């Protein structure tokens, strides 16, 4: 049984994630990349740092929710979209230190 979007959102926020997008507009925007595929994610997380990535992965593992990593969303094979949680690294984690 898949957890509800509400349960996923609650788990992510309880894990301390600051940038969780669950509204229809943002989920629709992240349902596509440069491919022809369309998959509506349950939630989108834009982690600020390594600790938030670890927290998001732990929350998703606990709920058995799939995770998709996303950079620029330019995949022509649908690699940056998924039905679980999309981790978008382009906002806050977009350079090498």
Beta strands, then each sheet from edge to edge (+ up, - down):
strand 1: 20-21
strand 2: 43-45
strand 3: 67-70
strand 4: 85-88
sheet 1: 1+ 2- 4- 3-
end
